[in-house]
């Protein structure tokens, strides 16, 4: 994990990004884009079931393009959390085996 500057403590790693806010932004963004496209297709005159299917199908590439920043931040937060857990597990193994760091 790359160290970033922390304004309160220079040289210290930045705080780990939170996962939940970015997960909620991404999930609600996906649902919102899908609902908006379905409504647009229904207004254009595409029937209820075909409009739903085409709206869901079209929401995939649109979400991929529009939600890239939040998806990248979510991935960054998940990687940081995984790295922390891996380091904690290695530390616990070292302490249980009697090794010193």
KACOR-V974962 format. One record per pair of residues at least 12 apart in sequence whose C-alpha atoms are under 10 Angstrom apart, sorted by the first residue. I is the first residue (numbers start at 1). J is the second residue. Records with the same first field share a line. If there is no record, write none. Layout:
I: J  J
//
This chain:
1: 13  76  79  80  83  84
2: 14  80
3: 15
15: 80
16: 76  77  78  79  80  81  84
17: 73  74  76  77  78  79  80  81
18: 73  74  76  77  78  80  81
19: 73  74  75  76  77  78  79  80  81
20: 74  77  78
21: 70  74
22: 69  70  71  72  73  74  75  76  77  78
23: 70  71  73  74  75  77  78
24: 70  74
25: 67  70  71  74
26: 63  67  68  69  70  71  73  74
27: 67  70  71
29: 63  66  67  70
30: 56  59  60  62  63  64  66  67
31: 56  59  63
32: 59  63
33: 55  56  58  59  60  62  63  66  67
34: 52  53  54  55  56  57  58  59  60  62  63
35: 52  55  56  59
36: 55  56  59
37: 51  52  54  55  56  57  58  59  62
38: 50  51  52  53  54  55  56  57  58  59
39: 51  52  55
40: 55
41: 54  55
42: 55
//
